[in-house]
Amino acid sequence: MSKCITIDDATYKLLLSLKEGPRDSFTKVIRRNVYKPLETCGELLDSYENDPPPQKADLDRLSRIERERGRRSGGRK
């Protein structure tokens, strides 16, 4: 069963940017990116065991950030 919802233009653009291809539906985008808040540590553990967080981070970029941390501001290294 489908339902119609009303969203503003900014939210539509956000959902559109999260689509992974022309066949990706807004329902799939929402399911991938919106989660019900977990209320207990047990729910959190079950969540990570059943569906670990995605590895979308660019590891090369993170390494570069760590290496260059503080370079411009003169902060700690």
Backbone as JSON, one array per atom type, in Angstrom:
{
  "sequence": "MSKCITIDDATYKLLLSLKEGPRDSFTKVIRRNVYKPLETCGELLDSYENDPPPQKADLDRLSRIERERGRRSGGRK",
  "N": [[0.84, -1.17, 0.0], [0.61, 2.19, -0.88], [1.34, 5.56, 0.16], [0.64, 9.03, -0.01], [2.74, 11.8, 0.53], [3.59, 15.11, 1.64], [6.29, 17.13, 0.93], [8.83, 19.65, 1.37], [10.62, 21.66, -1.09], [13.42, 21.64, -0.62], [13.78, 19.3, 0.86], [12.93, 17.43, -1.01], [14.96, 17.74, -2.95], [17.12, 16.86, -1.43], [16.44, 14.12, -0.98], [16.41, 13.3, -3.64], [19.11, 13.62, -4.28], [20.19, 11.54, -2.86], [19.47, 9.26, -4.15], [20.43, 6.25, -5.77], [20.47, 5.63, -8.41], [18.55, 5.47, -11.49], [16.51, 3.62, -11.14], [16.13, 3.49, -8.46], [13.97, 3.93, -5.79], [12.11, 6.49, -3.96], [11.15, 5.42, -1.62], [13.01, 3.37, -1.08], [15.27, 4.98, -0.7], [14.56, 6.42, 1.6], [14.25, 4.3, 3.45], [16.91, 3.41, 3.58], [18.17, 5.54, 4.81], [16.79, 6.58, 7.02], [16.18, 5.9, 10.33], [14.54, 4.21, 13.01], [14.74, 5.48, 16.26], [16.84, 3.85, 18.61], [16.14, 2.31, 21.72], [17.31, 0.89, 23.79], [20.38, -0.6, 25.0], [20.57, -3.22, 24.18], [18.94, -3.25, 21.89], [20.53, -1.64, 20.28], [22.86, -3.21, 20.01], [21.75, -5.48, 18.73], [20.98, -4.23, 16.36], [23.46, -3.46, 15.18], [24.57, -6.0, 14.83], [22.8, -7.22, 13.04], [22.63, -5.42, 10.92], [25.18, -3.88, 10.01], [26.8, -0.64, 10.18], [27.07, 1.29, 7.15], [30.04, 1.37, 5.13], [30.91, 4.06, 4.02], [32.8, 5.95, 4.06], [35.58, 7.76, 2.77], [38.52, 6.36, 2.89], [41.13, 7.11, 2.17], [40.94, 9.89, 2.09], [40.3, 10.4, 4.78], [42.69, 9.56, 5.98], [44.45, 11.47, 4.94], [43.39, 13.79, 6.1], [43.89, 13.25, 8.8], [46.73, 13.18, 8.77], [47.33, 15.8, 8.0], [46.23, 17.33, 9.93], [45.86, 20.21, 11.83], [47.78, 21.61, 10.47], [47.35, 24.06, 9.06], [46.29, 25.68, 11.07], [48.17, 25.61, 13.01], [47.86, 24.0, 15.16], [47.85, 21.13, 17.43], [49.57, 18.09, 16.52]],
  "CA": [[0.0, 0.0, 0.0], [1.4, 3.42, -0.89], [0.76, 6.76, 0.77], [1.17, 10.29, -0.53], [3.2, 12.73, 1.55], [3.99, 16.4, 1.13], [7.6, 17.57, 1.42], [9.24, 20.91, 0.74], [11.56, 21.51, -2.21], [14.75, 21.3, -0.12], [13.76, 17.89, 1.23], [12.88, 16.69, -2.27], [16.3, 17.77, -3.54], [17.96, 15.99, -0.61], [16.1, 12.74, -1.3], [16.85, 13.06, -5.01], [20.57, 13.48, -4.28], [20.55, 10.27, -2.22], [19.12, 8.13, -5.02], [21.61, 5.56, -6.29], [20.27, 5.28, -9.81], [17.2, 5.79, -11.96], [15.51, 2.63, -10.66], [16.04, 3.6, -7.0], [12.75, 4.65, -5.41], [12.21, 7.3, -2.75], [10.94, 4.51, -0.49], [14.31, 2.74, -0.78], [16.16, 6.02, -0.17], [14.13, 6.69, 2.98], [14.58, 3.13, 4.28], [18.36, 3.35, 3.77], [18.71, 6.71, 5.51], [16.0, 6.97, 8.19], [16.1, 4.78, 11.27], [13.81, 4.41, 14.26], [15.7, 5.57, 17.37], [16.95, 2.67, 19.48], [15.85, 2.72, 23.09], [18.1, 0.16, 24.78], [21.68, -1.09, 24.5], [20.3, -4.49, 23.5], [18.47, -2.92, 20.54], [21.68, -1.14, 19.55], [23.69, -4.37, 19.69], [21.04, -6.25, 17.7], [21.01, -3.45, 15.13], [24.78, -3.58, 14.59], [24.81, -7.38, 14.41], [21.94, -7.54, 11.89], [22.81, -4.47, 9.82], [26.28, -3.0, 10.4], [26.78, 0.65, 9.48], [27.75, 1.24, 5.86], [31.4, 1.92, 5.06], [30.89, 5.01, 2.92], [33.87, 6.93, 4.25], [36.74, 7.69, 1.88], [39.62, 6.12, 3.82], [42.29, 7.92, 1.77], [40.69, 11.26, 2.52], [40.43, 10.44, 6.24], [44.12, 9.49, 6.3], [45.04, 12.77, 4.64], [42.92, 14.73, 7.13], [44.63, 12.95, 10.02], [48.12, 13.59, 8.55], [47.46, 17.25, 7.86], [45.5, 17.99, 11.01], [46.57, 21.26, 12.55], [48.82, 22.22, 9.64], [47.05, 25.47, 8.79], [45.99, 26.44, 12.28], [49.29, 25.53, 13.93], [47.43, 23.22, 16.33], [48.58, 19.9, 17.72], [49.68, 17.1, 15.45]],
  "C": [[0.9, 1.24, 0.0], [0.6, 4.57, -0.29], [1.39, 7.97, 0.11], [1.58, 11.16, 0.65], [3.58, 14.04, 0.87], [5.31, 16.78, 1.77], [7.97, 18.86, 0.73], [10.31, 20.64, -0.32], [12.95, 21.1, -1.74], [14.84, 19.82, 0.25], [13.71, 17.01, -0.01], [14.26, 16.62, -2.92], [17.26, 16.87, -2.76], [17.71, 14.53, -0.94], [16.59, 12.38, -2.7], [18.36, 12.85, -5.08], [21.03, 12.16, -3.68], [20.18, 9.05, -3.05], [20.37, 7.56, -5.65], [21.45, 5.11, -7.74], [18.84, 5.55, -10.21], [16.13, 4.82, -11.47], [15.36, 2.65, -9.14], [14.83, 4.45, -6.64], [13.0, 5.5, -4.16], [11.97, 6.44, -1.51], [12.25, 3.84, -0.1], [15.28, 3.75, -0.18], [15.83, 6.29, 1.3], [14.5, 5.53, 3.89], [16.08, 3.01, 4.55], [18.87, 4.43, 4.72], [17.96, 7.14, 6.76], [15.82, 5.75, 9.08], [15.27, 5.17, 12.49], [14.84, 4.48, 15.39], [15.67, 4.31, 18.23], [16.83, 3.12, 20.92], [16.7, 2.02, 24.14], [19.44, -0.26, 24.15], [21.51, -2.4, 23.75], [19.82, -4.26, 22.07], [19.63, -2.42, 19.69], [22.59, -2.29, 19.11], [23.04, -5.21, 18.59], [21.11, -5.54, 16.35], [22.36, -3.59, 14.43], [25.09, -4.99, 14.12], [24.03, -7.72, 13.14], [22.23, -6.65, 10.68], [23.92, -3.5, 10.19], [26.24, -1.69, 9.62], [27.54, 0.56, 8.17], [29.13, 1.88, 5.92], [31.47, 2.87, 3.86], [32.0, 6.04, 3.03], [35.01, 6.69, 3.26], [37.98, 7.57, 2.77], [40.87, 6.9, 3.46], [42.14, 9.35, 2.24], [40.83, 11.39, 4.04], [41.89, 10.38, 6.67], [44.8, 10.83, 6.06], [44.64, 13.82, 5.68], [43.71, 14.52, 8.42], [46.09, 13.42, 9.91], [48.28, 15.11, 8.6], [46.76, 18.03, 8.97], [46.37, 19.02, 11.71], [47.59, 22.0, 11.71], [48.57, 23.71, 9.4], [46.89, 26.28, 10.06], [47.15, 26.41, 13.27], [48.96, 24.75, 15.2], [48.27, 21.98, 16.51], [48.6, 18.96, 16.54], [49.71, 15.72, 16.04]]
}
